[in-house]
């Protein structure tokens, strides 16, 4: 449909705001061509009032006469219909009706969603063109998040909490009973526990201690610590032990990816987040692992790739959220008027 503001008749713009644990970034998406402007960035404050004030302030700096709507991406579980934050571990926004609060203060329609959902939208679209209508997004950073674009639209589930991919179970730890039939689970391993960036840090430290003469061991001796970033750098330089660290993490992530392919049969599985900077060093073992666990005949056309947009994905996806939801609301109102 024509992307025009109902009041001005001009081509509408949309503002996307990406609220992260360390920074808040926002930019304008031009509705006439899908171009994203330069970002305004602020450090994320530690109070809900500070975060709300900064969102309002940054929107006021970016908005113009053709701004139609605002999209907000947050690392939280969102009740999308109301825009209320149901749970938020990394930023102090839990139980805040974010959509209502910001709509009242800004005076424009505001749409709020999980940040990984927004990143999934960014990967599915290229400007005004929907490139991939069936896509699964996995963001691998400190934790693991996810987003689902199915038939061209975000899938949020019954309550808005769908695609918590990091909390899918990829392993169980069992006791050793005398009777094998009496085995009881004594623990479970989620994809986030075994495949997030924090686990990459642990694997790097373990390798550094086990092989003190290797690149990671030498860095541990020199600095007193090593991280996953060190493992990526050492692997890129050809260090065998560091390559093994990334292979281990990629293999674990591949189990989770296989589960997603078996469940959704998507056209693409996209890996984003900080750990995705490892590129093919991570993707190669991930693809090999996924291929072992995908059910025969499923996912035959699925492409597993690294995200295109990197750090831009959050604000781009948030702006796309504003655009798609605004257009849907306009179409609904027009249909009701015409009937």
C-alpha positions as CSV (number, residue, x, y, z in Angstrom):
1,X,0.0,0.0,0.0
2,X,1.0,3.6,-0.3
3,X,3.1,4.7,2.6
4,X,1.7,8.1,3.3
5,X,0.9,9.9,6.5
6,X,-2.9,10.2,6.9
7,X,-2.6,13.9,7.9
8,X,0.0,15.3,5.6
9,X,-0.2,13.1,2.5
10,X,3.6,13.0,2.4
11,X,5.7,9.9,2.3
12,X,6.0,8.7,5.9
13,X,9.1,8.2,8.0
14,X,9.6,5.8,10.9
15,X,11.9,5.9,13.9
16,X,13.5,2.8,15.2
17,X,14.9,2.7,18.7
18,X,17.2,-0.2,19.9
19,X,17.4,-0.4,23.7
20,X,20.3,-2.5,24.7
21,X,22.0,-3.4,28.0
22,X,24.8,-0.9,27.4
23,X,23.6,1.6,24.7
24,X,20.4,3.0,23.2
25,X,20.6,3.7,19.5
26,X,17.9,5.2,17.2
27,X,17.6,6.2,13.5
28,X,15.0,7.2,10.9
29,X,13.8,4.9,8.2
30,X,12.7,6.7,5.1
31,X,9.4,5.3,4.0
32,X,9.9,6.1,0.4
33,X,12.9,3.9,-0.2
34,X,13.7,2.0,3.0
35,X,16.9,3.9,3.7
36,X,18.1,4.1,7.3
37,X,19.7,7.3,8.5
38,X,22.6,7.8,10.8
39,X,22.2,6.7,14.4
40,X,22.0,8.7,17.5
41,X,23.5,6.7,20.4
42,X,23.3,7.1,24.1
43,X,24.6,4.9,27.0
44,X,21.8,3.0,28.6
45,X,21.0,4.4,32.0
46,X,20.4,2.1,35.0
47,X,16.9,3.4,35.9
48,X,13.6,3.0,34.2
49,X,12.9,6.7,34.4
50,X,16.3,7.5,32.8
51,X,15.7,5.0,30.0
52,X,12.2,6.4,29.3
53,X,13.5,10.0,29.3
54,X,16.3,9.1,26.9
55,X,14.0,7.4,24.5
56,X,11.7,10.4,24.5
57,X,14.6,12.8,24.1
58,X,16.2,10.9,21.2
59,X,12.9,10.6,19.4
60,X,12.2,14.3,19.7
61,X,15.6,15.0,18.1
62,X,14.9,12.6,15.2
63,X,11.2,13.2,14.5
64,X,9.9,15.4,11.7
65,X,6.6,16.4,10.2
66,X,6.3,13.1,8.3
67,X,7.1,10.8,11.2
68,X,4.3,8.3,11.4
69,X,5.2,5.9,14.1
70,X,8.0,4.7,16.5
71,X,9.3,1.2,16.9
72,X,11.1,0.1,20.1
73,X,13.1,-3.1,20.4
74,X,14.0,-4.2,23.9
75,X,15.8,-7.3,25.3
76,X,12.7,-8.4,27.1
77,X,9.6,-10.5,26.9
78,X,6.9,-8.2,25.6
79,X,3.1,-8.6,25.6
80,X,2.8,-7.2,22.1
81,X,-0.9,-6.4,22.1
82,X,-0.5,-4.0,25.0
83,X,3.2,-3.2,24.7
84,X,3.7,-4.1,28.4
85,X,7.1,-5.5,29.4
86,X,6.4,-8.9,31.1
87,X,10.0,-9.8,32.0
88,X,13.3,-7.9,31.6
89,X,16.6,-9.3,33.0
90,X,19.1,-6.8,31.6
91,X,17.3,-3.5,31.7
92,X,14.9,-2.2,34.5
93,X,11.7,-2.1,32.5
94,X,9.8,-5.1,33.9
95,X,6.0,-4.5,34.4
96,X,6.1,-1.1,32.6
97,X,3.3,-0.5,30.0
98,X,6.0,0.9,27.7
99,X,3.7,1.4,24.7
100,X,1.1,3.4,26.5
101,X,3.7,5.5,28.5
102,X,5.7,6.4,25.4
103,X,2.7,7.0,23.1
104,X,1.3,9.5,25.6
105,X,4.6,11.3,26.1
106,X,5.6,11.3,22.4
107,X,2.2,11.9,20.8
108,X,2.7,9.3,18.1
109,X,1.9,5.6,17.7
110,X,4.5,3.5,19.4
111,X,5.1,-0.3,18.9
112,X,7.2,-2.3,21.2
113,X,8.7,-5.8,20.6
114,X,11.6,-8.1,21.6
115,X,14.9,-7.0,20.1
116,X,15.6,-10.3,18.4
117,X,12.2,-10.2,16.7
118,X,13.2,-6.8,15.4
119,X,16.5,-8.2,14.2
120,X,14.6,-10.9,12.4
121,X,12.5,-8.4,10.5
122,X,15.7,-6.5,9.5
123,X,17.1,-9.7,8.0
124,X,13.9,-10.6,6.2
125,X,13.6,-7.3,4.4
126,X,15.9,-5.3,2.1
127,X,14.5,-1.8,1.9
128,X,10.9,-2.2,0.6
129,X,11.5,-5.7,-0.6
130,X,10.6,-8.8,1.5
131,X,13.6,-11.1,0.6
132,X,12.7,-14.0,2.9
133,X,9.2,-14.7,4.1
134,X,10.2,-17.7,6.2
135,X,13.2,-17.0,8.4
136,X,14.6,-18.0,11.8
137,X,16.9,-15.5,13.6
138,X,19.3,-16.6,16.3
139,X,21.2,-13.9,18.2
140,X,24.3,-15.2,20.0
141,X,25.8,-12.9,22.5
142,X,25.9,-12.9,26.3
143,X,22.7,-14.9,26.0
144,X,20.8,-16.4,23.1
145,X,17.7,-14.8,21.7
146,X,15.6,-15.5,18.6
147,X,12.9,-14.3,16.2
148,X,10.6,-15.9,13.8
149,X,9.3,-14.5,10.5
150,X,6.7,-16.9,9.1
151,X,4.9,-16.1,5.9
152,X,6.3,-12.6,5.9
153,X,5.1,-11.7,9.4
154,X,6.6,-11.9,12.8
155,X,5.3,-14.9,14.8
156,X,4.9,-14.0,18.5
157,X,2.8,-16.8,19.8
158,X,-0.3,-16.6,22.0
159,X,1.1,-14.1,24.5
160,X,4.0,-12.5,22.6
161,X,6.7,-14.7,24.2
162,X,7.5,-17.0,21.2
163,X,11.0,-17.6,19.9
164,X,12.8,-17.9,23.2
165,X,15.2,-20.1,21.3
166,X,17.9,-19.9,23.9
167,X,15.8,-21.7,26.4
168,X,15.2,-24.8,24.2
169,X,16.7,-27.9,25.7
170,X,19.6,-29.6,23.8
171,X,20.9,-31.9,26.5
172,X,20.1,-33.7,29.7
173,X,22.3,-34.9,32.5
174,X,21.2,-38.2,34.1
175,X,22.0,-40.1,37.2
176,X,23.5,-43.6,37.1
177,X,20.8,-45.8,38.6
178,X,21.1,-49.6,38.9
179,X,17.9,-50.0,36.9
180,X,18.1,-48.2,33.5
181,X,14.4,-47.8,33.4
182,X,14.5,-45.8,36.7
183,X,16.7,-43.1,35.3
184,X,15.7,-39.7,36.5
185,X,16.9,-36.4,35.1
186,X,19.2,-34.5,37.5
187,X,19.7,-31.5,35.2
188,X,19.1,-30.0,31.8
189,X,21.2,-27.9,29.4
190,X,19.6,-25.2,27.3
191,X,21.0,-23.9,24.1
192,X,21.9,-20.7,25.9
193,X,23.8,-22.5,28.7
194,X,25.9,-24.4,26.1
195,X,26.1,-22.1,23.2
196,X,26.1,-18.4,24.3
197,X,29.1,-16.1,24.3
198,X,29.7,-16.7,28.0
199,X,30.2,-20.4,27.3
200,X,32.7,-19.4,24.6
201,X,34.6,-17.5,27.3
202,X,34.6,-20.6,29.5
203,X,35.8,-22.9,26.6
204,X,38.6,-20.4,25.8
205,X,39.8,-20.4,29.4
206,X,39.6,-24.1,29.7
207,X,41.7,-24.5,26.5
208,X,44.2,-21.9,27.8
209,X,44.8,-23.8,31.0
210,X,45.0,-27.2,29.3
211,X,47.5,-26.0,26.7
212,X,49.7,-23.3,28.2
213,X,52.1,-23.2,25.2
214,X,49.3,-22.4,22.8
215,X,48.1,-18.9,21.8
216,X,45.4,-18.8,24.4
217,X,47.7,-20.2,27.1
218,X,50.2,-17.5,26.4
219,X,47.6,-14.8,26.6
220,X,46.3,-16.2,29.8
221,X,49.8,-16.1,31.3
222,X,50.4,-12.5,30.0
223,X,47.0,-11.0,31.0
224,X,45.6,-13.3,33.6
225,X,42.5,-14.0,31.5
226,X,41.2,-14.9,28.1
227,X,37.8,-14.4,26.4
228,X,35.9,-15.7,23.5
229,X,37.1,-12.8,21.4
230,X,40.6,-14.0,22.0
231,X,39.6,-17.4,20.8
232,X,38.2,-15.9,17.6
233,X,41.3,-13.9,17.0
234,X,43.6,-16.9,17.7
235,X,41.5,-19.2,15.5
236,X,41.6,-16.7,12.6
237,X,45.4,-16.8,13.0
238,X,45.3,-20.6,12.7
239,X,45.8,-21.7,16.3
240,X,44.6,-25.3,16.5
241,X,43.3,-25.1,20.1
242,X,41.3,-22.0,19.4
243,X,39.9,-23.6,16.3
244,X,38.8,-26.5,18.5
245,X,37.0,-24.0,20.9
246,X,35.0,-22.5,18.0
247,X,34.3,-26.0,16.6
248,X,32.9,-27.1,20.0
249,X,30.6,-24.0,20.3
250,X,29.5,-24.3,16.7
251,X,28.6,-28.0,17.1
252,X,26.4,-27.2,20.1
253,X,24.7,-24.4,18.3
254,X,24.2,-26.7,15.3
255,X,22.0,-29.0,17.5
256,X,19.7,-26.0,18.3
257,X,19.6,-25.0,14.6
258,X,18.7,-28.6,13.6
259,X,15.7,-28.5,16.0
260,X,14.6,-25.2,14.5
261,X,14.9,-26.5,10.9
262,X,13.0,-29.7,11.9
263,X,10.2,-27.6,13.5
264,X,9.8,-24.7,11.0
265,X,11.5,-25.8,7.7
266,X,12.6,-22.2,7.1
267,X,14.2,-20.8,4.0
268,X,17.0,-19.3,6.1
269,X,18.5,-19.6,9.6
270,X,20.4,-16.4,10.3
271,X,23.0,-16.2,13.0
272,X,23.6,-12.7,14.6
273,X,24.9,-11.2,17.8
274,X,28.5,-10.7,18.9
275,X,29.6,-14.3,18.5
276,X,28.7,-14.2,14.8
277,X,31.8,-12.1,14.2
278,X,33.6,-15.5,14.0
279,X,32.1,-16.0,10.6
280,X,32.9,-19.3,8.9
281,X,35.0,-20.4,11.8
282,X,31.7,-20.8,13.6
283,X,29.4,-21.5,10.7
284,X,31.3,-24.4,9.3
285,X,31.1,-26.7,12.4
286,X,27.5,-25.3,13.0
287,X,26.4,-26.4,9.6
288,X,28.1,-29.8,9.9
289,X,26.4,-30.4,13.3
290,X,23.0,-29.3,12.0
291,X,23.2,-31.6,9.0
292,X,23.8,-34.5,11.4
293,X,20.6,-33.8,13.3
294,X,18.1,-32.6,10.7
295,X,15.6,-35.2,9.8
296,X,16.1,-36.6,6.3
297,X,14.0,-34.6,3.8
298,X,13.6,-31.6,6.0
299,X,15.3,-28.2,5.3
300,X,16.6,-29.3,1.9
301,X,16.5,-25.6,0.7
302,X,17.5,-24.0,4.0
303,X,20.4,-21.6,4.0
304,X,22.3,-21.0,7.2
305,X,24.1,-17.7,7.1
306,X,25.6,-14.9,9.2
307,X,23.4,-11.8,9.7
308,X,23.9,-9.0,7.1
309,X,23.2,-6.0,9.3
310,X,25.3,-6.5,12.4
311,X,24.9,-3.8,15.0
312,X,22.4,-1.9,12.7
313,X,19.8,-4.7,12.9
314,X,18.2,-3.6,16.1
315,X,17.3,0.0,15.1
316,X,16.6,-1.1,11.5
317,X,14.3,-3.8,12.6
318,X,12.6,-1.5,15.2
319,X,11.8,1.0,12.4
320,X,10.5,-1.8,10.2
321,X,8.3,-2.9,13.1
322,X,6.9,0.6,13.2
323,X,6.3,0.6,9.4
324,X,4.6,-2.7,9.2
325,X,2.4,-2.2,12.2
326,X,1.5,1.3,11.2
327,X,0.6,0.2,7.7
328,X,-1.5,-2.7,9.1
329,X,-3.4,-0.3,11.3
330,X,-4.1,2.1,8.4
331,X,-5.3,-0.7,6.2
332,X,-7.6,-1.9,9.0
333,X,-9.1,1.6,9.5
334,X,-9.6,2.0,5.7
335,X,-11.3,-1.4,5.4
336,X,-13.6,-0.5,8.3
337,X,-14.4,2.9,6.7
338,X,-15.1,1.3,3.3
339,X,-17.4,-1.3,4.8
